[in-house]
Amino acid sequence: MITTLLLQDSTHNKFCVHTHVTELPKVAKKPITVQFFGSPRKMPQAKLSNWIRERMPLEKMKDESVGEIVLTNEDCIYEGLTTNFFVVRNQTVETANNGVLEGTMQRVVIEVGTS
């Protein structure tokens, strides 16, 4: 997995690029348990570094047996803290359209699910 952070250095009018490379986590061999709580991100259109700090209290609240927290409110299921959330209904793959970061994997799943 590769994470890249682009920061603007306004004092020198340039950008700094920071990259972190790590092995992808192993895929769970059995279904995981999820908890539904929290609320959607404030700025889901971008991967902001402050999201890491904002989600820490949610991660601390989850039970040890829980593999993922899915953000929700009264009307919609949005996304997991580290995952996308999809539902297959009437042979159609669905995911939240608003309130989530549209990403590559989300597009791939939707494209494969509709073909």
TAGINOR-V827953 format. One record per residue. N is the residue number from 1. RES is the residue in one letter. SS is DSSP state (A for helix, B for strand, O for the rest). D_LAST is the distance of its C-alpha to the last C-alpha in Angstrom with 1 decimal. Layout:
BEGIN
{{N,RES,SS,D_LAST} {N,RES,SS,D_LAST}}
END
This chain:
BEGIN
{{1,M,O,26.9} {2,I,B,28.3} {3,T,B,29.6} {4,T,B,31.2} {5,L,B,33.6} {6,L,B,34.9} {7,L,B,38.2} {8,Q,B,40.4} {9,D,B,44.0} {10,S,O,45.7} {11,T,O,49.2} {12,H,O,48.4} {13,N,O,45.7} {14,K,B,43.2} {15,F,B,40.1} {16,C,B,40.0} {17,V,B,37.0} {18,H,B,36.8} {19,T,B,34.3} {20,H,B,33.9} {21,V,B,32.3} {22,T,O,31.9} {23,E,O,30.2} {24,L,O,27.1} {25,P,O,28.1} {26,K,O,27.7} {27,V,O,24.8} {28,A,O,26.3} {29,K,O,26.9} {30,K,O,27.0} {31,P,O,25.6} {32,I,O,27.2} {33,T,B,29.0} {34,V,B,28.1} {35,Q,B,30.5} {36,F,B,29.6} {37,F,O,32.0} {38,G,O,32.9} {39,S,O,31.6} {40,P,O,29.1} {41,R,O,30.1} {42,K,O,32.5} {43,M,O,30.7} {44,P,O,27.1} {45,Q,O,26.2} {46,A,O,27.9} {47,K,O,28.6} {48,L,O,32.3} {49,S,O,34.6} {50,N,A,36.4} {51,W,A,33.3} {52,I,A,34.5} {53,R,A,37.9} {54,E,A,36.5} {55,R,A,34.4} {56,M,A,37.3} {57,P,A,39.0} {58,L,A,35.8} {59,E,A,35.5} {60,K,A,39.2} {61,M,A,38.8} {62,K,O,36.1} {63,D,O,37.4} {64,E,O,37.5} {65,S,O,35.1} {66,V,B,32.4} {67,G,B,29.7} {68,E,B,28.2} {69,I,B,29.1} {70,V,B,26.6} {71,L,B,27.9} {72,T,B,28.1} {73,N,O,30.4} {74,E,O,31.3} {75,D,O,28.3} {76,C,O,25.3} {77,I,B,23.9} {78,Y,B,23.3} {79,E,B,22.9} {80,G,B,24.8} {81,L,O,27.7} {82,T,O,25.9} {83,T,O,22.3} {84,N,O,19.4} {85,F,O,18.9} {86,F,O,15.8} {87,V,B,15.8} {88,V,B,13.5} {89,R,B,14.9} {90,N,O,14.2} {91,Q,O,10.9} {92,T,B,9.9} {93,V,B,10.3} {94,E,B,13.4} {95,T,O,15.9} {96,A,O,19.1} {97,N,O,18.9} {98,N,O,22.6} {99,G,O,25.0} {100,V,O,22.9} {101,L,O,22.6} {102,E,O,19.3} {103,G,O,18.6} {104,T,A,16.7} {105,M,A,15.4} {106,Q,A,14.4} {107,R,A,12.3} {108,V,A,10.7} {109,V,A,10.1} {110,I,A,8.6} {111,E,A,6.3} {112,V,A,5.3} {113,G,A,5.7} {114,T,A,3.8} {115,S,O,0.0}}
END
